[in-house]
Amino acid sequence: MSLREKVEEVIEKDIRPALMRDGGNIAVVDVDESSGTVKVQLLGACGGCPMSMITLTSFVERYLRAKVPEVKKIIPV
């Protein structure tokens, strides 16, 4: 399974449902297999929320890195 597939699976099963409960969503824009960098876009209520960076670092990045150790960095776009 590729890094992108692993990332998409965790986002689909765990992260997206949590964000959707608050009116938000998330999209994977790009995954760099060699560096472990994942670019994501927060959508819906999360896209314009002043707390979006906290959501991104405290929830999305921490959870994704715990579930997919190959992920080294999350970049919002």
Order of alpha helices (4+ residues) and beta strands (2+ residues): alpha-alpha-beta-beta-alpha-alpha-beta
